Amino acid sequence: MAKQWVLVLTCEHGGHQIPPAYRSSLTPQEKQALPTHRGWDQGALTVALHLQKHLHSPLFAAMTSRLLVDLNRSAHHPSCLGASFRGLDAAAKESLLETYYHPYREAVEACIRQLLLARDTAVFHLAVHSFTPELAGEVRTADLAWLYDPARASERKWADVLVPSFRQSLPTLRTRRNYPYQGKSDGFTRYLRQTFPVSRYAGFELEINQSLLSTVRSQTALAKALLPLLSPLFAPLSSGTIALFPSA
């Protein structure tokens, strides 16, 4: 592993905005679902913003709902576009991606690439997400979960540090690995693993049970609990920026 690791934060499902040009295409059921987990990751952005403020790391956050486009899916993935937009013609799909998908992902990739220009620096990419406590009748049995690719040596080593540390320091919270999703599945971190070498990039998703994030106060409290566990692990950067997408 590199001598020093720096932190980059992202939040792919930080908001549930639908641009006016696309809102009329949503079904009534989708409009009702916008403020639910179908539309965004409740609480994830508040946690990410608090971490950014105190860790001084760059943060990239998407404010557009995944019911329009899911920035945590490959462009070719069947669910990259929301159900109401999968029938668009090729030109309309490409226009949507060029406006709301590619700028976000390209900005994150460019930031990581820039940081890697420094000698002996590696990037720990932490994507902050949240999950619903129950899905399709299944009650999730975790409060926090670290999603990563066990086949990558750097991520395996990081997980062996993070998971025991969190379990010891936050014993009342159930911390698991690769739950309720697999970290090696299609997603932004998977794409970036194919772009950057294993020794210089580690991509993790922190999944938080939304039962811990019901209010801004509880979201901030959780972020404060995470800070002392994360801050000693990363080399400080001179300054951290916040980039929200779309930018206007």
DOKOLKOL-450367 format. One record per residue: residue in three letters; x, y, z of N, C-alpha, C in turn. Coordinates in Angstrom, 2 decimals. Example, Ala and Ser with C-alpha at 12.3 -4.5 7.8 and 13.67 -1.06 7.14 Angstrom:
2
 type      nu      nv      nw     cau     cav     caw      cu      cv      cw
  ALA   13.19   -5.69    7.80   12.30   -4.50    7.80   13.20   -3.30    7.80
  SER   12.85   -2.25    7.08   13.67   -1.06    7.14   12.90    0.03    7.87
//
This chain:
248
 type      nu      nv      nw     cau     cav     caw      cu      cv      cw
  MET    0.84   -1.19    0.00    0.00    0.00    0.00    0.88    1.25    0.00
  ALA    0.36    2.32   -0.53    1.12    3.56   -0.62    1.41    4.11    0.78
  LYS    2.39    5.01    0.86    2.78    5.56    2.16    1.68    6.41    2.77
  GLN    0.93    7.14    1.94   -0.13    7.95    2.50   -1.38    7.86    1.62
  TRP   -2.49    7.78    2.27   -3.78    7.71    1.58   -4.55    8.99    1.85
  VAL   -5.19    9.51    0.82   -6.04   10.68    0.96   -7.48   10.27    0.66
  LEU   -8.41   11.02    1.21   -9.82   10.65    1.15  -10.57   11.49    0.12
  VAL  -11.38   10.82   -0.69  -12.32   11.47   -1.59  -13.71   10.94   -1.26
  LEU  -14.64   11.86   -1.01  -16.01   11.50   -0.65  -16.94   11.69   -1.84
  THR  -17.89   10.78   -2.01  -18.93   10.97   -3.00  -20.28   10.56   -2.40
  CYS  -21.33   11.06   -3.02  -22.70   10.71   -2.60  -23.55   10.69   -3.87
  GLU  -23.69    9.51   -4.45  -24.35    9.38   -5.74  -25.86    9.60   -5.69
  HIS  -26.46    9.40   -4.53  -27.92    9.52   -4.40  -28.27   10.55   -3.33
  GLY  -27.64   11.72   -3.43  -27.81   12.73   -2.40  -29.09   13.52   -2.43
  GLY  -29.80   13.53   -3.56  -31.02   14.32   -3.68  -32.08   13.60   -4.49
  HIS  -33.26   14.21   -4.53  -34.36   13.61   -5.32  -34.98   14.65   -6.26
  GLN  -34.12   15.48   -6.83  -34.60   16.48   -7.78  -34.90   15.84   -9.14
  ILE  -35.94   16.35   -9.76  -36.26   16.01  -11.15  -36.36   17.32  -11.91
  PRO  -35.52   17.54  -12.91  -35.59   18.78  -13.68  -36.97   18.96  -14.30
  PRO  -37.45   20.20  -14.39  -38.81   20.45  -14.92  -39.07   19.78  -16.27
  ALA  -38.07   19.73  -17.13  -38.27   19.16  -18.47  -38.62   17.68  -18.43
  TYR  -38.30   17.02  -17.33  -38.53   15.57  -17.24  -39.65   15.21  -16.27
  ARG  -40.08   16.16  -15.46  -41.01   15.82  -14.38  -42.34   15.29  -14.92
  SER  -42.81   15.83  -16.03  -44.10   15.39  -16.56  -44.07   13.95  -17.06
  SER  -42.88   13.41  -17.26  -42.77   12.03  -17.74  -42.89   11.01  -16.62
  LEU  -42.79   11.45  -15.38  -42.93   10.54  -14.26  -44.37   10.09  -14.09
  THR  -44.57    8.85  -13.67  -45.91    8.39  -13.34  -46.33    8.99  -12.00
  PRO  -47.62    9.03  -11.69  -48.05    9.52  -10.38  -47.38    8.75   -9.23
  GLN  -47.20    7.44   -9.43  -46.56    6.63   -8.38  -45.10    7.05   -8.19
  GLU  -44.42    7.36   -9.28  -43.02    7.78   -9.17  -42.92    9.14   -8.50
  LYS  -43.82   10.05   -8.79  -43.80   11.35   -8.13  -43.97   11.19   -6.62
  GLN  -44.85   10.29   -6.22  -45.04   10.04   -4.80  -43.81    9.39   -4.17
  ALA  -43.07    8.63   -4.99  -41.92    7.88   -4.48  -40.65    8.72   -4.37
  LEU  -40.66    9.92   -4.94  -39.44   10.73   -4.96  -38.81   10.91   -3.58
  PRO  -39.58   11.23   -2.53  -38.94   11.43   -1.22  -38.67   10.13   -0.47
  THR  -38.97    8.97   -1.07  -38.71    7.68   -0.44  -37.38    7.13   -0.92
  HIS  -37.03    5.95   -0.45  -35.76    5.35   -0.85  -35.70    5.08   -2.36
  ARG  -36.82    4.98   -2.99  -36.78    4.81   -4.44  -36.18    6.03   -5.14
  GLY  -36.35    7.20   -4.51  -35.90    8.42   -5.14  -34.51    8.87   -4.75
  TRP  -34.06    8.49   -3.53  -32.76    8.96   -3.06  -32.32    8.14   -1.86
  ASP  -31.12    8.44   -1.33  -30.62    7.80   -0.13  -30.77    8.78    1.04
  GLN  -31.85    8.62    1.76  -32.15    9.53    2.87  -30.98    9.61    3.85
  GLY  -30.60   10.83    4.19  -29.59   11.06    5.22  -28.16   10.96    4.76
  ALA  -27.92   10.35    3.60  -26.54   10.12    3.16  -25.79   11.42    2.94
  LEU  -26.45   12.41    2.33  -25.76   13.65    2.02  -25.41   14.42    3.29
  THR  -26.29   14.44    4.27  -25.98   15.13    5.53  -24.74   14.53    6.18
  VAL  -24.67   13.20    6.19  -23.50   12.52    6.75  -22.25   12.89    5.96
  ALA  -22.35   12.84    4.64  -21.19   13.15    3.79  -20.74   14.59    3.98
  LEU  -21.67   15.52    4.08  -21.31   16.93    4.27  -20.61   17.15    5.61
  HIS  -21.07   16.47    6.64  -20.43   16.62    7.95  -19.01   16.05    7.92
  LEU  -18.84   14.91    7.28  -17.50   14.33    7.16  -16.58   15.27    6.37
  GLN  -17.11   15.81    5.29  -16.31   16.71    4.46  -15.86   17.94    5.26
  LYS  -16.76   18.48    6.03  -16.47   19.70    6.79  -15.31   19.48    7.75
  HIS  -15.24   18.32    8.36  -14.24   18.09    9.40  -13.00   17.36    8.90
  LEU  -13.13   16.64    7.78  -11.98   15.93    7.23  -11.32   16.70    6.10
  HIS  -11.99   17.78    5.64  -11.44   18.66    4.60  -11.10   17.88    3.32
  SER  -11.97   16.96    2.98  -11.79   16.15    1.78  -12.72   16.65    0.68
  PRO  -12.35   16.47   -0.58  -13.28   16.81   -1.65  -14.53   15.94   -1.57
  LEU  -15.67   16.55   -1.84  -16.94   15.84   -1.84  -17.69   16.16   -3.13
  PHE  -18.13   15.11   -3.80  -18.96   15.23   -4.99  -20.31   14.59   -4.67
  ALA  -21.39   15.34   -4.89  -22.71   14.84   -4.54  -23.70   15.11   -5.67
  ALA  -24.52   14.13   -5.95  -25.54   14.25   -7.00  -26.88   14.57   -6.36
  MET  -27.54   15.59   -6.89  -28.83   16.01   -6.36  -30.00   15.48   -7.19
  THR  -29.70   14.91   -8.35  -30.75   14.40   -9.23  -31.20   13.02   -8.78
  SER  -32.50   12.78   -8.79  -33.04   11.51   -8.33  -32.65   10.36   -9.23
  ARG  -32.46    9.19   -8.64  -32.19    8.00   -9.44  -33.41    7.55  -10.22
  LEU  -34.57    8.14   -9.94  -35.74    7.84  -10.78  -35.60    8.48  -12.16
  LEU  -34.63    9.39  -12.31  -34.27    9.92  -13.63  -33.05    9.17  -14.16
  VAL  -31.95    9.24  -13.41  -30.73    8.54  -13.82  -29.96    8.16  -12.57
  ASP  -29.46    6.93  -12.55  -28.73    6.42  -11.40  -27.24    6.53  -11.67
  LEU  -26.58    7.44  -10.96  -25.16    7.69  -11.19  -24.27    6.59  -10.62
  ASN  -24.86    5.65   -9.91  -24.10    4.52   -9.38  -24.26    3.28  -10.24
  ARG  -24.68    3.46  -11.46  -24.81    2.35  -12.42  -24.02    2.69  -13.67
  SER  -23.50    1.66  -14.31  -22.85    1.87  -15.61  -23.88    2.37  -16.60
  ALA  -23.42    3.15  -17.57  -24.35    3.73  -18.55  -25.11    2.66  -19.32
  HIS  -24.51    1.49  -19.48  -25.17    0.41  -20.23  -26.07   -0.45  -19.35
  HIS  -26.06   -0.20  -18.04  -26.86   -1.03  -17.13  -28.35   -0.80  -17.37
  PRO  -29.17   -1.85  -17.34  -30.61   -1.69  -17.62  -31.31   -0.68  -16.72
  SER  -30.84   -0.52  -15.48  -31.52    0.41  -14.57  -30.77    1.72  -14.41
  CYS  -29.84    2.04  -15.31  -29.17    3.34  -15.23  -30.19    4.46  -15.38
  LEU  -31.07    4.34  -16.35  -32.14    5.31  -16.52  -33.37    4.83  -15.77
  GLY  -34.12    5.78  -15.20  -35.36    5.44  -14.53  -36.35    4.80  -15.49
  ALA  -37.30    4.06  -14.94  -38.23    3.29  -15.76  -38.96    4.14  -16.78
  SER  -39.30    5.38  -16.43  -40.07    6.24  -17.34  -39.23    6.82  -18.47
  PHE  -37.93    6.57  -18.45  -37.05    7.18  -19.45  -36.28    6.15  -20.28
  ARG  -36.55    4.89  -20.04  -35.84    3.85  -20.78  -36.36    3.71  -22.21
  GLY  -37.54    4.27  -22.48  -38.09    4.20  -23.83  -37.71    5.38  -24.71
  LEU  -36.89    6.29  -24.21  -36.46    7.42  -25.02  -35.63    6.94  -26.21
  ASP  -35.64    7.73  -27.28  -34.79    7.36  -28.41  -33.33    7.59  -28.05
  ALA  -32.43    7.08  -28.89  -31.00    7.10  -28.57  -30.49    8.51  -28.34
  ALA  -30.92    9.46  -29.14  -30.43   10.83  -29.02  -30.89   11.45  -27.70
  ALA  -32.14   11.20  -27.32  -32.67   11.75  -26.06  -31.97   11.13  -24.86
  LYS  -31.70    9.83  -24.93  -30.98    9.17  -23.84  -29.58    9.76  -23.69
  GLU  -28.91    9.94  -24.82  -27.55   10.48  -24.77  -27.55   11.91  -24.23
  SER  -28.56   12.69  -24.59  -28.66   14.05  -24.07  -28.83   14.05  -22.55
  LEU  -29.64   13.14  -22.07  -29.86   13.03  -20.62  -28.55   12.66  -19.92
  LEU  -27.84   11.69  -20.48  -26.58   11.26  -19.87  -25.53   12.36  -19.92
  GLU  -25.48   13.06  -21.03  -24.48   14.13  -21.17  -24.73   15.27  -20.19
  THR  -25.99   15.46  -19.82  -26.33   16.57  -18.91  -26.20   16.19  -17.45
  TYR  -26.63   14.98  -17.08  -26.76   14.64  -15.66  -25.86   13.51  -15.19
  TYR  -25.29   12.74  -16.10  -24.54   11.54  -15.71  -23.03   11.73  -15.90
  HIS  -22.62   12.00  -17.11  -21.18   12.08  -17.41  -20.46   13.20  -16.67
  PRO  -21.05   14.41  -16.51  -20.29   15.46  -15.80  -19.90   15.06  -14.38
  TYR  -20.81   14.39  -13.68  -20.53   13.96  -12.31  -19.40   12.94  -12.28
  ARG  -19.55   11.90  -13.06  -18.56   10.82  -13.01  -17.20   11.28  -13.53
  GLU  -17.21   12.12  -14.55  -15.94   12.63  -15.07  -15.24   13.53  -14.06
  ALA  -16.01   14.31  -13.30  -15.41   15.20  -12.30  -14.75   14.40  -11.18
  VAL  -15.41   13.34  -10.73  -14.82   12.50   -9.68  -13.56   11.83  -10.20
  GLU  -13.63   11.27  -11.39  -12.46   10.60  -11.96  -11.30   11.57  -12.13
  ALA  -11.58   12.79  -12.59  -10.52   13.78  -12.77   -9.88   14.16  -11.44
  CYS  -10.68   14.28  -10.40  -10.17   14.61   -9.08   -9.21   13.52   -8.59
  ILE   -9.63   12.27   -8.73   -8.78   11.17   -8.29   -7.48   11.15   -9.09
  ARG   -7.60   11.33  -10.40   -6.42   11.32  -11.26   -5.44   12.43  -10.84
  GLN   -5.99   13.59  -10.52   -5.14   14.71  -10.10   -4.42   14.40   -8.79
  LEU   -5.12   13.80   -7.85   -4.51   13.47   -6.57   -3.42   12.41   -6.73
  LEU   -3.60   11.52   -7.68   -2.62   10.46   -7.89   -1.33   10.95   -8.55
  LEU   -1.34   12.18   -9.03   -0.11   12.73   -9.60    0.95   12.95   -8.53
  ALA    0.50   13.08   -7.29    1.46   13.26   -6.20    2.16   11.93   -5.91
  ARG    3.44   11.99   -5.70    4.23   10.78   -5.46    3.83   10.12   -4.15
  ASP    3.73    8.80   -4.16    3.42    8.00   -2.97    2.05    8.33   -2.36
  THR    1.15    8.84   -3.17   -0.21    9.11   -2.69   -1.18    8.13   -3.33
  ALA   -2.10    7.65   -2.53   -3.17    6.79   -3.01   -4.49    7.36   -2.54
  VAL   -5.56    6.99   -3.22   -6.88    7.55   -2.93   -7.78    6.48   -2.33
  PHE   -8.35    6.81   -1.19   -9.42    6.03   -0.59  -10.73    6.74   -0.94
  HIS  -11.51    6.12   -1.78  -12.78    6.69   -2.23  -13.90    6.14   -1.37
  LEU  -14.56    7.02   -0.63  -15.67    6.62    0.24  -16.97    7.17   -0.33
  ALA  -17.80    6.29   -0.84  -19.11    6.65   -1.37  -20.14    6.41   -0.28
  VAL  -20.84    7.46    0.14  -21.78    7.37    1.26  -23.18    7.10    0.72
  HIS  -23.78    6.01    1.21  -25.12    5.60    0.79  -25.94    5.22    2.02
  SER  -27.23    5.03    1.82  -28.08    4.51    2.88  -29.04    3.50    2.29
  PHE  -29.55    2.62    3.16  -30.48    1.59    2.69  -31.69    1.51    3.60
  THR  -32.79    1.11    3.00  -34.04    1.01    3.74  -33.99   -0.17    4.71
  PRO  -34.53   -0.02    5.93  -34.44   -1.09    6.92  -35.12   -2.39    6.50
  GLU  -36.11   -2.28    5.61  -36.83   -3.48    5.16  -37.12   -3.34    3.68
  LEU  -36.91   -4.41    2.95  -37.17   -4.41    1.51  -37.82   -5.72    1.11
  ALA  -38.99   -5.60    0.48  -39.73   -6.79    0.01  -39.94   -7.80    1.12
  GLY  -40.25   -7.29    2.32  -40.53   -8.17    3.45  -39.31   -8.67    4.20
  GLU  -38.12   -8.34    3.72  -36.89   -8.77    4.39  -36.36   -7.65    5.27
  VAL  -36.21   -7.94    6.55  -35.64   -6.98    7.48  -34.13   -7.08    7.41
  ARG  -33.47   -5.95    7.13  -32.01   -5.95    7.01  -31.36   -6.05    8.39
  THR  -30.32   -6.84    8.49  -29.68   -7.11    9.79  -28.31   -6.44    9.88
  ALA  -28.27   -5.16    9.59  -27.05   -4.39    9.74  -27.42   -2.93    9.98
  ASP  -26.55   -2.23   10.68  -26.69   -0.78   10.84  -25.71   -0.04    9.94
  LEU  -24.49   -0.56    9.86  -23.46   -0.03    8.98  -22.88   -1.18    8.18
  ALA  -22.51   -0.92    6.94  -21.89   -1.97    6.14  -20.85   -1.36    5.21
  TRP  -19.75   -2.07    5.07  -18.67   -1.67    4.17  -18.72   -2.55    2.93
  LEU  -18.92   -1.92    1.77  -18.97   -2.64    0.51  -17.65   -2.43   -0.22
  TYR  -17.02   -3.53   -0.63  -15.72   -3.47   -1.30  -15.54   -4.75   -2.11
  ASP  -14.45   -4.82   -2.85  -14.15   -6.00   -3.66  -13.08   -6.83   -2.95
  PRO  -13.43   -7.99   -2.39  -12.45   -8.79   -1.65  -11.31   -9.30   -2.52
  ALA  -11.47   -9.27   -3.84  -10.41   -9.74   -4.72   -9.27   -8.73   -4.84
  ARG   -9.49   -7.50   -4.41   -8.44   -6.47   -4.48   -7.72   -6.39   -3.14
  ALA   -6.41   -6.58   -3.20   -5.62   -6.67   -1.97   -5.74   -5.42   -1.10
  SER   -5.69   -4.24   -1.72   -5.74   -3.01   -0.94   -7.08   -2.88   -0.21
  GLU   -8.16   -3.26   -0.87   -9.47   -3.14   -0.25   -9.65   -4.19    0.85
  ARG   -9.09   -5.36    0.65   -9.14   -6.39    1.68   -8.42   -5.91    2.94
  LYS   -7.25   -5.30    2.75   -6.49   -4.79    3.90   -7.24   -3.68    4.61
  TRP   -7.84   -2.79    3.83   -8.60   -1.70    4.44   -9.79   -2.25    5.23
  ALA  -10.49   -3.22    4.67  -11.65   -3.80    5.37  -11.24   -4.45    6.68
  ASP  -10.05   -5.06    6.69   -9.58   -5.70    7.91   -9.19   -4.69    8.98
  VAL   -9.03   -3.44    8.59   -8.81   -2.36    9.56  -10.15   -1.74    9.97
  LEU  -10.98   -1.42    8.99  -12.20   -0.67    9.25  -13.24   -1.45   10.04
  VAL  -13.51   -2.67    9.61  -14.61   -3.42   10.23  -14.34   -3.70   11.71
  PRO  -13.19   -4.27   12.09  -12.95   -4.47   13.53  -12.95   -3.16   14.32
  SER  -12.41   -2.10   13.73  -12.37   -0.82   14.43  -13.77   -0.32   14.72
  PHE  -14.64   -0.40   13.74  -16.01    0.07   13.93  -16.75   -0.81   14.92
  ARG  -16.54   -2.10   14.85  -17.23   -3.00   15.79  -16.79   -2.75   17.22
  GLN  -15.51   -2.46   17.40  -15.01   -2.21   18.75  -15.45   -0.85   19.28
  SER  -15.39    0.16   18.42  -15.68    1.52   18.88  -17.16    1.83   18.92
  LEU  -17.95    1.15   18.09  -19.40    1.36   18.05  -20.10    0.03   18.28
  PRO  -19.97   -0.53   19.47  -20.46   -1.90   19.71  -21.98   -2.04   19.63
  THR  -22.71   -0.95   19.77  -24.17   -1.05   19.69  -24.68   -1.10   18.26
  LEU  -23.79   -0.82   17.30  -24.19   -0.84   15.89  -23.68   -2.11   15.22
  ARG  -24.56   -2.73   14.47  -24.19   -3.96   13.75  -23.44   -3.58   12.47
  THR  -22.15   -3.90   12.43  -21.31   -3.59   11.27  -21.03   -4.86   10.49
  ARG  -21.29   -4.81    9.19  -21.10   -5.99    8.35  -20.28   -5.65    7.11
  ARG  -19.86   -6.68    6.42  -19.15   -6.55    5.15  -20.05   -6.96    4.00
  ASN  -20.01   -6.18    2.93  -20.72   -6.52    1.69  -22.16   -6.98    1.94
  TYR  -22.89   -6.10    2.60  -24.30   -6.34    2.93  -24.99   -4.98    3.00
  PRO  -26.20   -4.82    2.53  -27.06   -5.83    1.90  -26.80   -6.00    0.40
  TYR  -25.69   -5.41   -0.07  -25.30   -5.54   -1.47  -23.85   -6.01   -1.54
  GLN  -23.44   -6.47   -2.70  -22.07   -6.89   -2.92  -21.26   -5.73   -3.49
  GLY  -20.11   -5.45   -2.87  -19.29   -4.33   -3.31  -18.69   -4.50   -4.68
  LYS  -18.62   -5.73   -5.18  -18.04   -5.97   -6.49  -19.08   -5.88   -7.61
  SER  -20.34   -5.61   -7.25  -21.40   -5.51   -8.25  -21.25   -4.23   -9.07
  ASP  -22.04   -4.11  -10.12  -21.98   -2.92  -10.97  -22.18   -1.66  -10.13
  GLY  -21.29   -0.72  -10.32  -21.36    0.53   -9.58  -20.19    1.42   -9.95
  PHE  -20.18    2.62   -9.41  -19.14    3.59   -9.74  -17.77    3.10   -9.25
  THR  -17.72    2.52   -8.05  -16.43    2.04   -7.55  -15.89    0.93   -8.44
  ARG  -16.77    0.08   -8.93  -16.30   -0.99   -9.82  -15.67   -0.41  -11.08
  TYR  -16.29    0.60  -11.65  -15.72    1.25  -12.83  -14.35    1.84  -12.51
  LEU  -14.24    2.53  -11.37  -12.98    3.19  -11.03  -11.88    2.18  -10.72
  ARG  -12.25    1.01  -10.21  -11.24   -0.04   -9.99  -10.61   -0.48  -11.31
  GLN  -11.39   -0.43  -12.37  -10.87   -0.81  -13.68  -10.01    0.30  -14.29
  THR  -10.08    1.48  -13.70   -9.39    2.65  -14.23   -8.07    2.91  -13.51
  PHE   -8.03    2.66  -12.19   -6.86    2.99  -11.39   -6.25    1.72  -10.78
  PRO   -4.93    1.71  -10.57   -4.26    0.50  -10.07   -4.66    0.17   -8.63
  VAL   -4.60   -1.11   -8.32   -5.05   -1.59   -7.02   -4.25   -0.98   -5.88
  SER   -2.98   -0.67   -6.12   -2.13   -0.13   -5.05   -2.40    1.34   -4.77
  ARG   -3.17    2.00   -5.66   -3.32    3.45   -5.52   -4.79    3.89   -5.47
  TYR   -5.69    2.94   -5.55   -7.12    3.29   -5.44   -7.83    2.19   -4.67
  ALA   -8.60    2.59   -3.67   -9.49    1.68   -2.94  -10.88    2.30   -2.95
  GLY  -11.84    1.56   -3.44  -13.21    2.07   -3.53  -14.14    1.37   -2.57
  PHE  -14.68    2.12   -1.63  -15.60    1.58   -0.63  -16.92    2.33   -0.66
  GLU  -17.99    1.61   -0.47  -19.29    2.23   -0.22  -19.63    1.99    1.25
  LEU  -19.96    3.06    1.95  -20.45    2.95    3.32  -21.96    2.99    3.25
  GLU  -22.59    1.87    3.57  -24.05    1.77    3.58  -24.56    1.92    5.01
  ILE  -25.50    2.85    5.19  -26.03    3.15    6.52  -27.52    2.84    6.55
  ASN  -27.95    2.12    7.57  -29.36    1.81    7.73  -30.14    3.11    8.00
  GLN  -31.20    3.33    7.23  -31.96    4.57    7.35  -32.68    4.70    8.69
  SER  -32.77    3.61    9.44  -33.36    3.71   10.78  -32.50    4.60   11.69
  LEU  -31.22    4.78   11.32  -30.32    5.65   12.07  -30.34    7.08   11.57
  LEU  -31.10    7.34   10.51  -31.00    8.62    9.81  -32.36    9.31    9.66
  SER  -33.24    9.11   10.60  -34.61    9.60   10.44  -34.74   11.11   10.58
  THR  -33.78   11.75   11.25  -33.81   13.20   11.42  -32.42   13.77   11.12
  VAL  -32.37   15.08   10.86  -31.07   15.72   10.66  -30.21   15.57   11.91
  ARG  -30.83   15.64   13.06  -30.08   15.49   14.31  -29.43   14.11   14.40
  SER  -30.16   13.07   14.06  -29.60   11.72   14.13  -28.54   11.51   13.04
  GLN  -28.74   12.14   11.90  -27.74   12.04   10.83  -26.43   12.67   11.26
  THR  -26.52   13.85   11.88  -25.33   14.55   12.35  -24.66   13.77   13.48
  ALA  -25.46   13.19   14.36  -24.91   12.42   15.47  -24.12   11.21   14.96
  LEU  -24.64   10.55   13.95  -23.92    9.41   13.40  -22.61    9.85   12.76
  ALA  -22.67   10.95   12.00  -21.46   11.45   11.36  -20.40   11.79   12.41
  LYS  -20.82   12.39   13.52  -19.88   12.72   14.59  -19.25   11.46   15.19
  ALA  -20.02   10.38   15.23  -19.49    9.12   15.75  -18.47    8.49   14.79
  LEU  -18.65    8.74   13.50  -17.74    8.18   12.51  -16.41    8.94   12.45
  LEU  -16.45   10.23   12.72  -15.28   11.09   12.53  -14.01   10.60   13.23
  PRO  -14.05   10.31   14.54  -12.79    9.92   15.20  -12.23    8.60   14.69
  LEU  -13.05    7.80   14.04  -12.57    6.54   13.49  -11.91    6.73   12.13
  LEU  -12.36    7.73   11.39  -11.86    7.95   10.04  -10.69    8.94    9.99
  SER  -10.75    9.96   10.81   -9.77   11.06   10.67   -8.31   10.63   10.82
  PRO   -7.96    9.65   11.67   -6.53    9.30   11.78   -6.00    8.51   10.60
  LEU   -6.87    8.08    9.71   -6.47    7.14    8.67   -5.94    7.79    7.41
  PHE   -6.20    9.11    7.24   -5.91    9.75    5.97   -5.02   10.98    6.13
  ALA   -4.15   11.15    5.15   -3.30   12.33    5.14   -4.15   13.57    4.87
  PRO   -3.88   14.67    5.55   -4.69   15.88    5.34   -4.41   16.50    3.97
  LEU   -5.45   17.06    3.39   -5.32   17.83    2.17   -5.38   19.32    2.52
  SER   -4.80   20.14    1.68   -4.75   21.58    1.98   -6.14   22.18    2.06
  SER   -7.05   21.67    1.24   -8.42   22.16    1.28   -9.33   21.15    0.61
  GLY  -10.56   21.13    1.03  -11.55   20.26    0.41  -12.67   21.08   -0.19
  THR  -13.13   20.67   -1.34  -14.20   21.39   -2.02  -15.46   20.54   -2.05
  ILE  -16.59   21.23   -2.22  -17.88   20.56   -2.35  -18.42   20.86   -3.73
  ALA  -18.74   19.83   -4.49  -19.29   19.99   -5.82  -20.63   19.28   -5.89
  LEU  -21.71   20.04   -6.09  -23.04   19.47   -6.19  -23.44   19.42   -7.67
  PHE  -24.06   18.33   -8.07  -24.47   18.14   -9.46  -25.97   17.88   -9.53
  PRO  -26.69   18.53  -10.47  -26.15   19.50  -11.43  -25.73   20.79  -10.71
  SER  -24.79   21.49  -11.34  -24.22   22.67  -10.71  -25.13   23.88  -10.79
  ALA  -26.15   23.81  -11.65  -27.07   24.94  -11.80  -28.48   24.43  -11.94
//
